[in-house]
Amino acid sequence: MEVYFYTRTKCELCEEGKLLLQLLQKDYPFDIIEKDIDASDELTERFGLMIPVVEMNGEIIQYGQIDLVSLEEILKESLK
């Protein structure tokens, strides 16, 4: 499974969110596809005020402050 992680440079919430995703990768099989929204006007317009954003199966599952417990629950359900 692929998890898209929308981020930008110099974003502390993004760094924290990426660490949480990497932590979950130790227990669940998924790939993190990181996208810098500053590289695309479309992504900047779509996610500018929301980052970081975690997206799975075309659905935004979390944004802003990433919550480890909630994210783990969603991953468990998705990987059944």
Secondary structure, 3 states (H helix, E strand, C coil): CEEEEEECCCCHHHHHHHHHHHHHHCCCCCEEEEEEHHHCHHHHHHHCCCCCEEEECCEEEEECCCCHHHHHHHHHHHCC
